[in-house]
């Protein structure tokens, strides 16, 4: 058994690479390439105030509740109660639902560039109806595959992550180095300032979306117990993974900025255009369709993994009585079918926004921003909740703890994460001037009304919940603040019961003396009535 335990332990570098694979996506690189050299500042800033705090705080919380289900619902619920815990897992689920159209838009553009005719490919990628059809077809295909069972998807996801993300990222960086080393003209001014002009408010608005680049690192917290000496090795894995992630983002963004002028950068197409330009430069245009297929495969593999993933969290919480029975129904394989259908309906409605938005790019940006807004609500609850739990659950064992003693380091790390999330949350509501998003009225309406609907919905559901919603087979453990009153009540009951028994016993012993029927000191049962003389 000891040998088995040794074989399942993760090495520091292995966990670091797992974190990189879970977080890194190339689809967001064009959004930051607009900033040139100062994009590196945004990446580093977001890593310090968001990526690293997320990893460390999630590791502590995951280790604290490793034997209890619920995920972020458990973490936030232990700190603030069930209502805010339900809000946290609700926005996490809805955020992932809104994420699908954005990532599939990137997949549709990748598929469009499989052809060899650049003009035709770009025209197809800009076609809203083509993009809408591809998004819906791929999403519903992934949903129906999920309903049939997803045991094989893990392998597809691993291959997709390698082929569709890691290899293309490395290739893009290498191509950029080759291009510059052989005298290629750089469209990026490497002598420009690393620090952005923060007096120009427009320079920080679009960068708010960079926080979503790093979102998902909290998932790595579940592996904190799979590492030898987690208090020492887990932070190492976090910092190594963060460094690799930042390098991929910074160098990948620079590689796009070198080959494409800032004024020509498109959020949805520039990654493919960048590869096309590099391949044309090295006289290997035949590679363009191959990289487009690889990127599309990476996107589709990721969607297959996530379609059924986040919905499992809301499903488990629902079975504990927080969602109507309709959302608890499964098929023969135990897959949460109704939640997947509702999720698919929401994706379909969101995708229809293609028709009203001025362009695929504007649709992509506004949904990306709404995703950021919702996800950051969950993060703010998580960061502040971790600090609160240092005081509410002082004595609970923390297999991984931020700081050896005291709460100062938790205040610093959790406070950084909360403030960074709050800053990005506020900035996410402001339309970026660098990108045409159409009417500001549409922009604000979608973001504000969309966010309000999503945030209010869980409170309405919570207020409507009934005892009949609880699945009798649910094994959801109570919160610590529910266990303590129960223990106290049990203790009081035991005390009262013991006291009653003692009183009854005393009454039985005293009562005979009062009636003159107490046995003598030498009586058969050995009992003695105090202060009562024996009968003579």
C-alpha positions as CSV (number, residue, x, y, z in Angstrom):
1,X,0.0,0.0,0.0
2,X,2.9,2.3,0.7
3,X,4.2,1.8,-2.8
4,X,0.8,2.6,-4.3
5,X,0.7,5.9,-2.3
6,X,4.1,6.8,-3.5
7,X,3.2,6.3,-7.2
8,X,0.2,8.6,-7.1
9,X,2.1,11.6,-5.6
10,X,2.6,14.4,-8.1
11,X,6.0,16.0,-8.6
12,X,6.4,19.8,-8.4
13,X,7.0,20.2,-12.1
14,X,4.2,17.8,-13.1
15,X,1.7,19.8,-11.0
16,X,3.0,23.1,-12.5
17,X,2.4,21.8,-16.0
18,X,-1.1,20.6,-15.1
19,X,-1.8,24.1,-13.9
20,X,-0.5,25.6,-17.1
21,X,-2.6,23.2,-19.3
22,X,-5.7,24.0,-17.3
23,X,-5.3,27.8,-17.6
24,X,-3.5,28.7,-20.8
25,X,-5.6,29.5,-23.9
26,X,-4.3,31.2,-26.9
27,X,-7.6,32.7,-28.0
28,X,-7.1,35.8,-25.8
29,X,-3.6,36.8,-27.1
30,X,-4.9,39.3,-29.8
31,X,-6.8,41.3,-27.1
32,X,-3.5,42.2,-25.4
33,X,-1.3,42.4,-28.5
34,X,-3.0,45.8,-29.1
35,X,-0.9,47.2,-26.1
36,X,2.5,46.3,-27.5
37,X,5.3,46.2,-24.9
38,X,3.0,47.3,-22.1
39,X,1.0,44.1,-22.4
40,X,3.8,42.5,-20.4
41,X,3.0,44.8,-17.6
42,X,-0.7,43.8,-17.6
43,X,0.2,40.1,-17.6
44,X,2.6,40.5,-14.7
45,X,0.3,42.7,-12.7
46,X,-2.6,40.3,-13.1
47,X,-0.4,37.3,-12.2
48,X,0.7,39.0,-9.0
49,X,-2.7,40.3,-7.8
50,X,-4.9,37.5,-9.2
51,X,-3.2,34.3,-10.5
52,X,-0.9,33.6,-7.6
53,X,-3.5,34.6,-4.9
54,X,-6.1,32.4,-6.6
55,X,-3.8,29.4,-6.6
56,X,-2.7,29.8,-3.0
57,X,-6.1,30.6,-1.5
58,X,-7.9,27.8,-3.4
59,X,-5.2,25.4,-2.2
60,X,-5.9,26.2,1.5
61,X,-9.6,26.0,1.1
62,X,-9.5,22.8,-0.9
63,X,-7.3,21.1,1.7
64,X,-9.5,22.3,4.5
65,X,-12.6,20.7,3.0
66,X,-11.0,17.8,1.1
67,X,-13.4,15.3,2.6
68,X,-16.6,17.3,2.0
69,X,-18.4,18.0,-1.2
70,X,-19.6,21.3,-2.6
71,X,-16.5,23.1,-3.9
72,X,-17.0,26.8,-3.9
73,X,-20.5,26.4,-2.5
74,X,-18.8,24.8,0.6
75,X,-16.0,27.4,0.8
76,X,-18.2,30.4,0.6
77,X,-21.1,28.8,2.5
78,X,-18.9,28.1,5.5
79,X,-17.9,31.7,5.7
80,X,-21.1,33.6,4.8
81,X,-24.0,31.1,4.9
82,X,-26.0,29.1,2.3
83,X,-27.4,32.0,0.3
84,X,-24.0,33.4,-0.7
85,X,-22.6,29.9,-1.1
86,X,-25.4,29.2,-3.6
87,X,-24.7,32.5,-5.4
88,X,-21.0,31.6,-5.7
89,X,-21.6,28.2,-7.3
90,X,-24.5,29.5,-9.4
91,X,-22.4,32.3,-11.0
92,X,-19.6,29.7,-11.6
93,X,-22.0,27.5,-13.5
94,X,-23.6,30.4,-15.5
95,X,-20.2,31.9,-16.2
96,X,-19.1,28.7,-17.9
97,X,-22.4,28.6,-19.8
98,X,-21.7,32.1,-21.2
99,X,-18.1,31.1,-21.9
100,X,-19.1,28.4,-24.5
101,X,-20.2,30.8,-27.3
102,X,-17.0,32.8,-26.9
103,X,-14.6,29.8,-27.1
104,X,-16.6,28.2,-29.9
105,X,-16.5,31.5,-31.8
106,X,-12.8,31.1,-31.8
107,X,-13.2,27.5,-32.9
108,X,-15.5,28.5,-35.7
109,X,-12.9,31.1,-36.9
110,X,-10.2,28.4,-36.7
111,X,-12.3,26.0,-38.9
112,X,-12.8,28.8,-41.4
113,X,-9.1,29.1,-41.9
114,X,-8.6,25.5,-42.8
115,X,-9.0,26.5,-46.5
116,X,-6.1,27.7,-48.6
117,X,-7.8,30.8,-49.9
118,X,-7.0,33.7,-47.5
119,X,-9.7,36.0,-48.9
120,X,-12.4,33.4,-48.8
121,X,-11.3,32.2,-45.3
122,X,-11.4,35.7,-43.8
123,X,-14.8,36.4,-45.4
124,X,-16.2,33.2,-43.9
125,X,-14.7,33.9,-40.5
126,X,-16.5,37.3,-40.6
127,X,-19.9,35.8,-41.5
128,X,-22.2,35.9,-38.5
129,X,-24.5,33.2,-39.7
130,X,-21.7,30.8,-40.4
131,X,-20.3,31.4,-36.9
132,X,-23.8,30.9,-35.4
133,X,-24.3,27.6,-37.1
134,X,-20.9,26.2,-36.2
135,X,-21.2,27.3,-32.5
136,X,-24.6,25.6,-32.2
137,X,-23.8,22.5,-34.1
138,X,-20.5,21.9,-32.1
139,X,-22.1,22.7,-28.8
140,X,-25.1,20.5,-29.1
141,X,-22.9,17.7,-30.5
142,X,-20.8,18.0,-27.4
143,X,-23.9,17.9,-25.2
144,X,-25.3,14.8,-26.8
145,X,-21.9,13.1,-26.4
146,X,-21.9,14.1,-22.8
147,X,-25.3,12.4,-22.3
148,X,-23.9,9.2,-23.7
149,X,-21.1,9.1,-21.1
150,X,-17.8,10.9,-21.1
151,X,-15.3,8.4,-19.9
152,X,-13.1,8.8,-23.0
153,X,-13.1,12.6,-22.9
154,X,-10.2,12.8,-20.4
155,X,-7.8,11.4,-23.0
156,X,-9.2,13.7,-25.7
157,X,-8.8,16.7,-23.4
158,X,-5.1,15.8,-22.7
159,X,-4.3,15.4,-26.4
160,X,-6.3,18.5,-27.2
161,X,-4.5,20.5,-24.6
162,X,-1.1,19.4,-26.0
163,X,-1.9,19.6,-29.7
164,X,-4.3,22.6,-29.5
165,X,-2.5,24.8,-27.0
166,X,1.0,23.9,-25.8
167,X,2.5,23.0,-29.2
168,X,0.9,25.9,-31.1
169,X,2.0,28.3,-28.3
170,X,5.6,27.1,-28.5
171,X,5.5,27.2,-32.3
172,X,4.2,30.8,-32.4
173,X,7.0,31.9,-30.1
174,X,9.7,30.1,-32.1
175,X,8.3,31.6,-35.4
176,X,8.5,35.0,-33.9
177,X,12.1,34.5,-32.8
178,X,13.1,33.1,-36.3
179,X,11.3,36.1,-38.0
180,X,13.2,38.7,-36.0
181,X,16.5,36.8,-36.1
182,X,16.4,36.7,-39.9
183,X,15.7,40.4,-40.3
184,X,11.9,40.5,-40.5
185,X,10.2,43.8,-39.9
186,X,8.7,44.2,-36.5
187,X,5.4,45.9,-36.2
188,X,5.9,46.2,-32.5
189,X,8.1,49.0,-31.0
190,X,10.3,47.2,-28.5
191,X,11.7,50.6,-27.4
192,X,8.2,51.7,-26.1
193,X,7.5,51.9,-22.4
194,X,6.9,48.8,-20.4
195,X,4.6,50.8,-18.1
196,X,1.3,52.0,-19.7
197,X,0.1,55.5,-19.6
198,X,-2.4,54.9,-16.7
199,X,-3.6,58.5,-17.0
200,X,-5.4,57.4,-20.2
201,X,-8.3,55.4,-18.8
202,X,-8.8,53.6,-22.1
203,X,-5.5,51.8,-21.6
204,X,-6.7,49.8,-18.7
205,X,-10.3,49.0,-19.7
206,X,-9.6,46.2,-22.3
207,X,-6.9,44.8,-20.0
208,X,-9.5,43.9,-17.4
209,X,-10.3,40.8,-19.5
210,X,-6.8,39.6,-18.9
211,X,-8.0,38.3,-15.5
212,X,-10.1,35.7,-17.3
213,X,-7.0,34.4,-18.9
214,X,-5.9,33.2,-15.5
215,X,-9.3,32.1,-14.3
216,X,-9.6,28.4,-13.5
217,X,-6.4,28.1,-11.5
218,X,-8.5,27.4,-8.4
219,X,-9.2,24.0,-9.9
220,X,-5.6,23.0,-9.2
221,X,-6.3,23.3,-5.5
222,X,-7.9,19.9,-5.5
223,X,-4.4,18.4,-6.0
224,X,-2.9,19.9,-2.9
225,X,-3.0,16.6,-1.1
226,X,-1.4,14.8,-4.0
227,X,1.9,16.5,-3.4
228,X,4.6,15.4,-1.0
229,X,5.2,18.1,1.6
230,X,2.4,20.4,0.3
231,X,3.3,23.3,2.5
232,X,6.6,23.6,0.7
233,X,6.1,22.0,-2.7
234,X,2.7,23.3,-3.6
235,X,3.7,27.0,-3.6
236,X,6.7,26.0,-5.7
237,X,4.4,24.4,-8.3
238,X,2.2,27.5,-8.2
239,X,5.1,29.9,-8.9
240,X,6.7,27.7,-11.6
241,X,3.3,27.2,-13.3
242,X,2.6,31.0,-13.0
243,X,6.0,31.8,-14.5
244,X,5.5,29.4,-17.5
245,X,2.0,30.7,-18.0
246,X,3.1,34.4,-18.0
247,X,6.0,33.6,-20.4
248,X,3.6,31.9,-22.8
249,X,1.2,34.8,-22.7
250,X,3.9,37.5,-22.9
251,X,6.0,36.0,-25.7
252,X,2.9,34.7,-27.6
253,X,1.4,38.2,-27.5
254,X,4.7,39.8,-28.6
255,X,4.9,37.2,-31.5
256,X,1.5,38.4,-32.7
257,X,2.4,42.1,-32.3
258,X,5.6,41.6,-34.3
259,X,3.8,40.2,-37.4
260,X,0.5,42.2,-37.3
261,X,0.2,46.0,-37.0
262,X,-1.8,47.0,-33.9
263,X,-4.4,48.8,-36.0
264,X,-5.2,45.5,-37.9
265,X,-5.5,43.2,-34.9
266,X,-8.8,41.4,-34.6
267,X,-9.9,39.6,-31.5
268,X,-11.2,36.5,-33.3
269,X,-9.0,36.2,-36.4
270,X,-5.5,37.6,-35.6
271,X,-4.1,34.4,-34.1
272,X,-4.8,32.5,-37.3
273,X,-3.7,35.5,-39.4
274,X,-0.4,35.7,-37.4
275,X,0.3,32.0,-38.1
276,X,-0.6,32.5,-41.8
277,X,1.9,35.4,-42.1
278,X,4.7,33.5,-40.4
279,X,4.2,30.4,-42.5
280,X,4.2,32.6,-45.6
281,X,7.4,34.2,-44.5
282,X,9.2,30.8,-44.1
283,X,7.5,29.5,-47.3
284,X,5.5,26.9,-45.5
285,X,1.9,28.1,-46.2
286,X,0.8,24.4,-46.3
287,X,1.1,24.4,-42.5
288,X,-1.7,27.0,-42.1
289,X,-4.6,24.4,-42.5
290,X,-2.8,22.1,-40.1
291,X,-2.4,24.7,-37.3
292,X,-6.0,25.7,-37.9
293,X,-7.2,22.1,-37.4
294,X,-5.0,21.8,-34.3
295,X,-6.4,25.0,-32.7
296,X,-10.0,24.0,-33.5
297,X,-9.3,20.5,-32.0
298,X,-8.0,22.1,-28.9
299,X,-11.1,24.3,-28.6
300,X,-13.5,21.4,-29.2
301,X,-11.7,19.1,-26.8
302,X,-11.9,21.8,-24.1
303,X,-15.6,22.3,-24.7
304,X,-16.2,18.5,-24.5
305,X,-14.5,18.5,-21.1
306,X,-16.4,21.5,-19.7
307,X,-19.9,20.9,-21.1
308,X,-20.6,18.3,-18.3
309,X,-18.0,19.6,-15.8
310,X,-19.3,22.7,-14.1
311,X,-22.9,21.5,-14.3
312,X,-21.9,18.6,-11.9
313,X,-21.2,21.1,-9.1
314,X,-24.6,22.7,-9.4
315,X,-26.2,19.2,-9.7
316,X,-24.6,18.0,-6.5
317,X,-25.8,21.1,-4.6
318,X,-29.2,20.7,-6.2
319,X,-29.6,17.2,-4.9
320,X,-29.0,18.6,-1.4
321,X,-32.3,20.6,-1.8
322,X,-31.2,23.8,-3.4
323,X,-32.6,23.1,-6.9
324,X,-36.1,21.9,-7.9
325,X,-36.4,18.1,-8.7
326,X,-36.5,19.0,-12.4
327,X,-32.8,19.9,-12.3
328,X,-31.9,16.7,-10.4
329,X,-33.1,14.3,-13.1
330,X,-30.5,12.0,-14.7
331,X,-30.5,9.6,-17.6
332,X,-29.7,5.9,-17.2
333,X,-25.9,6.6,-17.0
334,X,-26.4,9.1,-14.2
335,X,-25.7,12.2,-16.3
336,X,-27.6,15.3,-15.3
337,X,-29.6,15.5,-18.5
338,X,-32.1,18.4,-17.6
339,X,-29.3,20.7,-16.4
340,X,-27.4,20.0,-19.7
341,X,-30.6,20.8,-21.7
342,X,-31.2,24.0,-19.8
343,X,-27.6,24.9,-20.3
344,X,-27.9,24.2,-24.0
345,X,-30.9,26.4,-24.2
346,X,-29.1,29.3,-22.6
347,X,-26.1,28.9,-25.0
348,X,-28.5,28.9,-27.9
349,X,-30.2,32.1,-26.8
350,X,-26.8,33.8,-26.2
351,X,-25.5,32.7,-29.6
352,X,-28.5,34.4,-31.3
353,X,-27.0,37.7,-30.2
354,X,-24.8,37.3,-33.3
355,X,-27.8,38.6,-35.2
356,X,-28.1,41.9,-33.3
357,X,-24.5,42.7,-32.6
358,X,-22.6,44.7,-35.3
359,X,-19.9,42.1,-35.8
360,X,-18.6,38.7,-34.6
361,X,-15.8,40.6,-32.9
362,X,-18.1,42.8,-30.9
363,X,-20.3,39.8,-29.9
364,X,-17.1,38.0,-28.8
365,X,-15.9,40.9,-26.7
366,X,-19.2,41.6,-24.9
367,X,-19.8,38.0,-23.9
368,X,-16.2,37.7,-22.8
369,X,-16.8,40.8,-20.6
370,X,-20.0,39.3,-19.1
371,X,-18.1,36.1,-18.4
372,X,-15.4,38.1,-16.5
373,X,-18.0,40.1,-14.5
374,X,-19.8,36.9,-13.3
375,X,-16.6,34.9,-12.6
376,X,-15.1,37.8,-10.6
377,X,-18.2,37.8,-8.3
378,X,-17.3,34.3,-7.3
379,X,-13.6,35.2,-6.8
380,X,-14.4,38.1,-4.6
381,X,-16.6,35.9,-2.4
382,X,-13.8,33.2,-2.4
383,X,-11.0,35.6,-1.4
384,X,-12.9,37.4,1.3
385,X,-14.4,34.1,2.6
386,X,-10.9,32.6,3.0
387,X,-10.0,35.5,5.3
388,X,-13.3,35.2,7.3
389,X,-12.7,31.5,7.8
390,X,-9.4,32.2,9.5
391,X,-11.5,33.6,12.3
392,X,-14.6,31.5,12.1
393,X,-12.8,28.2,11.9
394,X,-9.6,28.9,13.8
395,X,-9.0,25.4,15.1
396,X,-9.8,23.4,11.9
397,X,-6.8,21.5,10.5
398,X,-5.3,23.2,7.5
399,X,-3.0,20.7,5.7
400,X,-1.9,23.6,3.5
401,X,-1.8,27.0,5.1
402,X,-0.8,30.4,3.8
403,X,1.7,31.6,6.3
404,X,3.0,29.4,9.2
405,X,1.6,31.5,12.0
406,X,-0.9,34.3,12.3
407,X,-3.2,35.7,9.6
408,X,-1.1,38.5,8.2
409,X,0.0,36.6,5.1
410,X,-3.6,35.5,4.4
411,X,-4.7,39.1,4.7
412,X,-2.0,40.1,2.2
413,X,-2.6,37.3,-0.4
414,X,-6.4,37.2,0.0
415,X,-6.6,41.0,0.1
416,X,-4.5,41.3,-3.1
417,X,-6.8,38.8,-4.9
418,X,-10.0,40.6,-3.7
419,X,-8.8,44.1,-4.6
420,X,-7.5,42.9,-8.0
421,X,-10.8,41.2,-8.7
422,X,-12.8,44.3,-7.6
423,X,-10.7,46.5,-9.9
424,X,-11.2,44.2,-12.9
425,X,-14.9,43.9,-12.1
426,X,-15.5,47.7,-12.2
427,X,-13.4,48.1,-15.4
428,X,-15.3,45.3,-17.1
429,X,-18.4,47.4,-17.4
430,X,-16.7,50.1,-19.5
431,X,-16.6,49.6,-23.3
432,X,-13.0,49.5,-24.7
433,X,-12.4,52.3,-27.2
434,X,-9.9,50.1,-29.1
435,X,-12.7,47.8,-30.3
436,X,-15.9,48.5,-32.1
437,X,-18.6,47.2,-29.9
438,X,-21.5,49.0,-31.6
439,X,-24.0,51.0,-29.5
440,X,-22.9,51.8,-26.0
441,X,-26.6,51.3,-25.0
442,X,-26.5,47.7,-26.2
443,X,-23.1,47.2,-24.4
444,X,-24.3,48.5,-21.0
445,X,-27.7,46.8,-21.3
446,X,-26.3,43.4,-22.0
447,X,-23.7,43.6,-19.2
448,X,-25.8,45.3,-16.5
449,X,-29.1,43.5,-17.2
450,X,-27.4,40.2,-17.8
451,X,-25.4,40.4,-14.6
452,X,-28.4,41.5,-12.5
453,X,-30.6,38.6,-13.9
454,X,-27.8,36.1,-13.1
455,X,-27.2,37.4,-9.6
456,X,-30.9,37.8,-8.6
457,X,-31.9,34.3,-9.9
458,X,-30.2,32.2,-7.2
459,X,-31.8,34.3,-4.4
460,X,-35.3,33.7,-5.9
461,X,-34.6,30.0,-6.2
462,X,-33.2,29.8,-2.7
463,X,-36.3,31.6,-1.3
464,X,-38.6,29.2,-3.1
465,X,-36.9,26.0,-2.0
466,X,-39.0,23.3,-0.3
467,X,-38.2,20.3,1.9
468,X,-39.3,18.1,-0.9
469,X,-36.4,19.2,-3.1
470,X,-33.9,17.2,-1.0
471,X,-32.9,14.0,-2.6
472,X,-33.1,11.2,0.0
473,X,-30.0,9.7,-1.5
474,X,-28.0,13.0,-1.1
475,X,-25.1,12.7,1.3
476,X,-24.2,16.4,1.5
477,X,-22.5,17.1,4.7
478,X,-23.8,19.9,7.0
479,X,-21.8,23.1,7.4
480,X,-19.7,23.6,10.6
481,X,-22.1,26.2,12.0
482,X,-24.9,23.6,11.6
483,X,-23.0,20.9,13.3
484,X,-22.1,23.0,16.4
485,X,-25.7,23.9,17.4
486,X,-26.7,20.3,16.8
487,X,-23.9,19.1,19.1
488,X,-24.9,21.7,21.7
489,X,-28.5,20.6,21.6
490,X,-27.5,17.0,21.8
491,X,-25.3,17.9,24.8
492,X,-28.1,19.7,26.5
493,X,-30.4,16.8,25.9
494,X,-27.9,14.4,27.3
495,X,-27.5,16.6,30.4
496,X,-31.2,17.0,30.9
497,X,-31.7,13.2,30.5
498,X,-28.9,12.5,33.0
499,X,-30.2,15.0,35.5
500,X,-33.7,13.6,35.2
501,X,-32.4,10.1,35.8
502,X,-30.5,11.2,38.9
503,X,-33.5,13.0,40.3
504,X,-35.6,10.0,39.7
505,X,-33.1,7.8,41.5
506,X,-32.8,10.2,44.4
507,X,-36.6,10.2,44.7
508,X,-36.8,6.5,44.7
509,X,-34.3,6.4,47.6
510,X,-35.9,9.2,49.7
511,X,-39.5,8.3,49.2
512,X,-39.5,5.1,51.2
513,X,-38.0,6.9,54.2
514,X,-40.8,9.4,54.3
515,X,-43.3,6.6,54.4
516,X,-41.5,4.8,57.2
517,X,-41.0,1.8,55.0
518,X,-37.2,2.1,54.5
519,X,-35.3,-1.0,55.1
520,X,-32.9,-1.2,58.1
521,X,-29.2,-0.7,57.7
522,X,-28.9,-4.4,57.8
523,X,-31.7,-4.9,55.4
524,X,-31.5,-7.4,52.5
525,X,-30.8,-4.9,49.7
526,X,-28.1,-3.1,51.6
527,X,-29.8,0.3,51.2
528,X,-29.9,2.9,53.9
529,X,-32.2,5.8,54.4
530,X,-30.2,8.6,55.8
531,X,-31.3,10.2,59.0
532,X,-34.0,7.6,59.5
533,X,-33.7,5.5,62.6
534,X,-34.2,1.8,62.2
535,X,-37.5,0.4,63.5
536,X,-37.1,-1.1,66.9
